[in-house]
C-alpha cells in the first residue's frame, strides 16, 4: 500500500518552500520520493511517488501527464506503475490512457483528462523495482537497485506535465519507510533540493535520482557533487576530486558555470564506461574491472554538456540528432583539449584519446553517411551513432587550425564557441544560422563550403600540425570494425544471426547463420580499440556456446597523430 500518511504529511510543509524558490512567480512542481525498506538482499522493492503540479490547464480529452514507455530504446517503468491516481481541488480526476510510437526508438504514454482542469494537480503512484532485471548495454535510464540504493532517470519513472510550462522543481525525500540512514541525491543537489531556474518538461525527464545508501562526495564550493551506487573497485573520492577540479577549469574557460553539477555512477557489468548527459548532471557506469583512467575522459566529456548542452537551447536541441555534430563534436574536442591545456592529463593521454577517435572515424565503413541520415540510424547502427562524435570533433579541430592560421594566432575556435554560448545566455538563438554567420566572418565562403561538405558526408582531415608543433600526422594501416554478420541482427527480438560473412573472423570463430545471440555488449568503444575482442553467447539448437573473436575486417589506410620528435 502507498504510505499516504507520510506523503500527505509532506504536502503542507512543501508549499512553505515556495517563497525560497528561484522564481516565486513561476509555477511549482514538487516531486516526493519515498523508497521502501530494502529486503534481505539489500534490494529496494519500490519507490512511492507523489507529485504536486501548479498551473495545470486542460480541457476534457487533453493530455495531462506523459511518460515514455520506451526512451531511446530503453524500456521504462511506464507500464508497471501501481495505484496511480490523479486529483485536484474538485476531487479525483478520471483519465484515459493513450500510447503513441514517436519513432522506432521512442514510445510515449499519455494520461488524458476526463474533465476540465485548472489549478494544482496531485499524482500518486508506486514504482516497483525488478532486482532481477538484466543489465543493459543501453542508456542508463531505467530504474535499478543494489546495495540498499536505487537510481534512475526521471524519464523512466517520474510522470511529466504534458505542457510546455517551465516550473521550479522541488525534490523532497521521505525515508520513513526505508529506515535509518537514508540519503537522497538528484540532479538538483544532495538531499532536498530546489532547482535554480524553472524547467520545462523536456528537461524534467533528464533529472537523475539516486536514493538509499549511495556513496556521496560534495557538494564542493562551486556546487560540484557526486553520488554512486554499488561497490566500485577503487576509491571514488580521488576521481571525483579530479572531476571537480576540471569542472572549475571549465567554468573559468567558458566564463560561467551552472549553480550546481552532479555526477552519478552505478554498476553495469554489460556496459561499463558508458555515460548519458542529463540536466546539470550526467550518469556513468562501472564494473569490477573499471579503472580511474578509464573514466576520466568520460567525466571530461559529460561535464562539458553543462556548457555545450543538447538539452538547453543549443544547436542540436532545435534539430534533433542531425545536429548532434555540434554538441557531441564539441564535447569530444574539448574533452581532450581542455584537460591537456590545464595539465590534468599527459601528452600520451591526449594522443590516446585523439587516436582512438581518429581510428574509429577513418576506418568506419559508414564514414560518408549524410548528416541528415544520422537520426534514422543513430540507435540502430553503432557505426552511424559514433559519427557525430568522431566527425564533429575532427571537423572542429580542422576549423580551429584554420582560424588560428587565418588570424595569425590571434583567434581560435574558442572565440567562436564563446560567442555562441554568450548569445544563448543573452536569450538569443544559438542555431545554425548563427554558426554560419560566425564561420563566414572567420573563414569566408571557403569555410562555409567545407562546413556543407562535412554535413554531406565528406571526409574531414585536420592538418598535420592541428594539435600544435609537438604532434604530427601519419598514415597507418588499420582494420575496419566488422562483426562479420548483418549488424541489424542485434536489433531483432530474438537476435538471430543473419548475413554471416564467409571467411570473416566471426565465421572462423565458429558463429553460424541462424544462431541466436543471447547477450548484449557495448559497441561504440569497441570500434575504437583495434585489439579488442567480443564474446557472443549464442544458442544453437539446445546448446549454448561462447564465441570469442576480434570484430575486425579489411585493412584500410587511416590517420593517426604521433609525437613530432
Buried (B, 14 or more C-beta within 10 A) or exposed (E): EBBEEBBEEBEEEBBEBBEEBEBEEBBBBBBBBBBBBBEEEBBBBBBBBBBBBBBBEBEEEBBBBBBBBBBBBBBBBBEBBEEBEBEBEEEEBEBEEEEEEEEEBBBBBBBBBBBEBEEBBBBBBBBBBBBEEEBBBBBBBBBBBBBBBBBBBBBBBBBBBBBEBBBBBBBBBBBBBBBEEBBBBBBBBBEBBBBBBBBBBBBBBBBBBBBBBBBBBBBBEBBBBBBBBBEBBEEBEEBBBBBBBBBBBBBEBBEEBBEBBBBBBBBBEBBBBBBBBBBBBBBBBBBEEBEBEEBBBBBBBBBBBBBBBBBBBBBBBEBEBBBBBBBBBBBBBBBBBBBBEBEBBEEEBBBBBBBBBBBBBBBBEBBEBEBEBBBBBBBBBBBBBBBBBBBBBBBBBBBBBBBBEBEEEEBBBBBBBBBBBBBBEEEEEBBBEBBBEBBBEBBEEEBBEBBEEBBEBBEBBBEBBBBEEEBBBEEBEBBBBBBBBBBEBBEEEEBBBEEBBEEBBBBEBBBBEEBBBBBBBBBBBBBBBBEEEBEBBBBBEEEEBEBEBBBBBEEBEBBBBEEEE
